[in-house]
């Protein structure tokens, strides 16, 4: 009787460990960012990344600041991923408002990173680009 109880405890523990390890494998790092800019913005070092392949998603629209209305005007911008205390930087390349992007920026070294967004095209005062995305590992 005691032997069967021990066996059940051991089997249950192994099954629980297997379930937990399988679910942990499926978990990926994903953290969002957002911006509303006329020219550029640099965020804080809030992305704690591991030494592995990294993807940046991005989506932005051109907006009228006063009305909040989305405009059909197209503007170019770039999203940069910058490592703290380092010159390491990855970027999405030039993107265009009105479209969604998913860009693999390669393998990054582990550490704290921030997002910087720079708009490359001129617009009148009161016309911004507003958007966001995720940093995914």
Secondary structure, DSSP 8 states (H G I E B T S, - for coil): -HHHHHHHHHHHHHHHHHHHHHHHHT---EEEEEEEESSEEE--S-EEE-SEEEEEEEEEEEEETTT--EE----EEEEEEEETTS--EEE---EETT-EEEEEEEEE-SEEEEEEEEE-S---TTEEEEEEEEEE-
